[in-house]
Amino acid sequence: MADAPKALPWLALPWEGGLTGWIVVFGALVAELVGGIVTNAMPAVVAAIVLGLPVAVAAGIAVAQWLQVRSCGAEPASWWHLGGIGAAVIVWLAYPTTPGVLYATDTARQACNILLARPVPPPECLVRATQAMDNSNLAWWLTGAVILAAALLARRSRIAAWAAVPAALGGCLLATHFLELLLLHYQPGS
């Protein structure tokens, strides 16, 4: 008697895995947009959790799909799914992560000069601006690392390829959030 064909896991099936992917990616995008609006003036820890949770859920499901496709030897995703990685890179590079007032600043001293309109900013402002800029840069570069990790999973996980887009948006929103908190603290022009 011949062995019956082995059923593929849910995420390894083309239609079911694709439908799950669209739900996950669309849900993550909506969650990132709403989270970015809701956390606008909230502490950085709250913003990091709210903006990081949809990315973590999407990444977890993407890794699950990658494991299922790899373990059962299902057909890998077509190369056109790398378009999701391309879209994520465009969002990552094009999304403005510096608020308008601080756009041309490269250093904490420049930021404090703009925010306080003083030639010699107080040390407290320099410390706060340095931390905000460092945290913003760290969030931005970690977002790039997440996009790269998604690219490595993309051949066996369609969800990973497209989940990079909400990850890029969430990372850019978080990078912007740190500098917006600096603006809120010093209220330029007051």
C-alpha positions in Angstrom: 0.0 0.0 0.0 1.4 3.4 -1.0 1.8 6.2 1.5 -0.9 8.8 1.3 0.5 12.3 0.3 1.4 14.3 3.4 -0.7 17.4 4.0 1.2 20.6 4.0 1.1 22.9 7.0 -1.3 25.9 6.9 1.3 28.6 6.2 3.0 26.4 3.5 -0.1 26.2 1.4 -0.1 28.9 -1.3 -3.6 30.3 -0.9 -3.9 29.9 2.9 -0.4 31.2 3.5 -1.0 34.2 1.1 -4.3 35.1 2.8 -2.7 34.9 6.2 0.1 37.1 5.0 -2.2 39.8 3.6 -4.2 39.8 6.9 -1.0 40.0 9.0 0.7 42.7 6.8 -2.4 44.8 6.4 -3.2 44.6 10.1 0.4 45.5 11.0 0.3 48.5 8.7 -3.0 49.8 10.2 -1.6 49.1 13.7 1.5 51.1 12.9 -0.4 54.1 11.5 -2.9 54.2 14.4 0.0 53.6 16.9 2.0 56.5 15.4 -1.0 58.8 15.9 -1.9 57.6 19.4 1.6 57.6 20.8 2.6 61.1 19.4 3.1 62.7 22.8 3.5 59.6 25.0 6.7 58.4 26.6 9.2 56.6 24.5 8.8 53.3 26.3 5.1 53.3 25.5 5.7 54.3 21.8 8.4 51.5 21.5 5.9 48.9 22.8 3.0 50.1 20.7 5.0 50.4 17.5 7.1 47.3 18.1 4.3 44.9 18.9 2.8 44.7 15.4 6.3 44.2 14.0 7.0 41.4 16.5 3.8 39.6 15.7 4.4 39.9 11.9 8.0 38.7 12.4 6.8 35.8 14.5 4.3 34.6 11.9 6.9 35.2 9.1 9.4 32.9 10.9 6.7 30.3 11.4 5.9 30.4 7.7 9.6 30.1 6.9 10.0 27.1 9.2 6.9 25.4 7.8 7.9 25.9 4.2 11.5 24.8 4.9 10.5 21.7 6.9 8.0 20.3 4.4 10.0 21.2 1.3 7.1 23.3 -0.2 7.7 25.4 -3.2 9.6 28.6 -2.3 8.1 32.1 -2.9 8.6 33.6 -6.3 11.2 36.3 -6.7 8.7 39.0 -7.2 7.9 38.9 -3.5 11.3 40.7 -3.1 9.3 43.7 -4.2 8.1 43.9 -0.5 11.7 44.3 0.5 12.2 47.0 -2.1 9.1 48.8 -0.9 10.4 48.6 2.7 13.7 50.0 1.7 12.0 52.9 0.0 9.9 53.6 3.1 12.9 53.3 5.3 15.0 55.8 3.2 12.3 58.2 2.2 10.2 58.6 5.3 11.2 61.8 7.1 12.5 60.9 10.5 13.5 64.5 11.5 10.8 67.0 12.4 10.9 70.1 10.3 12.5 72.5 12.9 15.4 70.1 13.4 15.8 69.1 9.8 19.2 70.6 9.1 20.7 69.7 12.5 23.5 67.3 12.8 24.6 67.8 16.4 23.0 68.2 19.8 24.4 71.7 20.0 22.7 72.8 16.8 19.4 71.3 18.0 19.7 73.2 21.3 20.6 76.4 19.6 17.5 76.1 17.4 15.2 75.0 20.2 16.3 77.6 22.8 17.6 80.4 20.5 20.7 80.8 22.7 24.3 80.9 21.5 25.4 78.7 24.5 22.8 76.0 25.3 22.5 74.7 28.9 24.1 71.2 29.6 20.7 69.7 30.3 19.5 70.5 26.8 22.7 69.0 25.3 22.3 65.8 27.2 18.6 65.5 26.3 19.3 66.3 22.6 22.2 63.9 22.5 20.0 61.1 23.9 17.2 61.9 21.5 19.4 61.9 18.5 21.3 58.7 19.5 18.0 56.9 20.2 16.6 58.1 16.9 19.7 56.9 15.0 19.6 53.6 16.8 15.9 53.0 16.0 16.6 53.9 12.3 19.6 51.6 11.9 17.9 48.7 13.8 15.0 49.1 11.3 17.5 48.6 8.5 18.7 45.4 10.2 15.1 44.1 10.5 14.6 44.8 6.8 17.8 42.9 6.0 16.6 40.0 8.2 13.3 39.9 6.3 15.1 39.8 3.0 17.0 36.8 4.2 13.7 35.0 5.0 11.9 36.2 1.9 12.6 33.3 -0.4 10.7 30.8 1.9 8.4 33.3 3.6 6.1 35.6 1.6 5.0 37.1 4.9 8.6 38.1 5.8 9.0 39.9 2.5 5.9 42.0 2.8 6.0 42.4 6.6 9.2 44.4 6.1 7.0 47.3 5.0 5.2 47.8 8.3 8.5 47.2 10.1 10.1 50.0 8.1 7.2 52.3 8.8 7.2 51.5 12.5 10.9 51.9 12.8 10.8 55.3 11.1 7.9 56.4 13.3 9.8 55.4 16.4 13.0 57.2 15.2 10.9 60.3 14.6 9.2 59.9 18.0 12.4 60.5 20.0 13.0 63.8 18.3 9.4 64.9 18.6 9.6 64.3 22.4 12.6 66.7 22.4 10.5 69.3 20.5 7.6 68.8 22.9 9.9 69.3 25.9 11.4 72.6 24.6 8.5 74.0 22.6 10.4 76.0 20.0 9.6 79.7 20.0 8.4 79.9 23.5 
